[in-house]
Amino acid sequence: MKKPKPALSEICRVQVQGVKDTQDLLSGKWKIVIIAALYANGKFRFMDLGRHIEGIAPKVLSKELKDLEMNQLVKRTVLDTMPITVEYELTPQGKSLNKVVDAMAEWGVNYRETVLKR
């Protein structure tokens, strides 16, 4: 007979759900990189953002930006110029990820220095 699994405490359950929600919103190879670029530089035009993020295809960038916009993390502004220009920037909700981005950047730098020795 299997032992029943111990129930998660309410605090643990809420925390695990919060991590899952965050992971669902930010899943994929590029979303956090896009957020980090917008966080560091403010607004970007589409092509400038694509040039800033090395290795991302325009089609993928467009899809990721649509997802981030749908989830209210990124604001898309169409400027009345010829030709039409589109700018992207973080919403207040997107800007609230600043601690996450900073922590990931710091951890990544430390990891690179200590484990990868680069």
N, C-alpha and C positions, 0 to 999 in steps of 0.2 A: 504494500500500500504506500502510495506517495505521500510525503509530508506536504501539508498545505504551505504555500508560499506565504511568508509574513506580509501583512498589509503594509503598504507605504504610509508613512505618516502624512498628514494633510500638507505640511510644509514641503515635504519631499515631492509629493504628487504635484503640487502647484509649480514647484521649481522645474521638475521634469517636463511638465506641460509647457512652461515658458520657454525652455530650451528648444523643445520640439517646434513650437510656433515660430521662434526665431530662425531655426534651421530651415523650416519650410519656406519662409519668406526670402531667405538669403541663399538658398541652395543654388548650386551651379558654379561653374568655374569663374564667372566674371562679375557677378552682382556685387560682391564685396569690393572688388577692385574698382568698379565703376563708382561706388559710393565713396571709396577712399579718394579717388581722383577729384570728384566733385567737392568733397569735404576740404581737400587741400587747396583747391583752386577756385571755388565758387562756381561761377557759370562757365559752361563750355558750349560751343556750337558743336553740332553732331560730328562733323569731319575733324575738328580739332580734338574732340574727345577720343575719336578713333585713332588719331595719330599719337595721342598721349599714352594710350593703352596698347603696348606692344603685343602684337600677335592676335588681336581680336578682329574678326571679319565684320564688315559693315552689316551684313544680315543678322549676325549674332548680336552685335551691339544694339541694333534696332529692336530685336526681340526682347533682350534683357531690359532695355529702357522702357519698353511697353509694359513689361511685368512690374518693374519698379514704380512706374507711374500708376498702374492699376492698383497697386498696394499703397499708394499715397506716400511713397518715399522720395519720389522725384517729381518735379514740376516741369512740364514742357511748355515753352512759350514760343509761339509763331510770331516773328517780327514782320512788319509790313515793309519789306525791302524788296528790291529787284536784283537778283532772284530772291525768292522767299528764304529767310533764314530761320532756323529753329535753334533755340537755346535750351539747355537743360541745367537745372540746379536742384539741390536738395530742398525738400519741404521741411517745415519744423520737425515733423516726425522723422524724416531722414537724418536731419542734423542731430537728433537725439541719439543716434548711433555713434556719436563722436567718441565716447568712452570705449566702445567695442572696437572701433577702428584703431584708436590709439593703443589699446591693450594688445591687439593682434600685431600691430606694427612693432611694438616694443618686444613682444615675445619672439617674433620672426627675426628681428635683428640679433637678439640674444642667442637664439637657436643657431643662426648662421655662424655667429662668432664662436660658440662653444662646441657645438656638435659637428658642424660642417667645416669649421676652422677656416672660414673665408672672410 
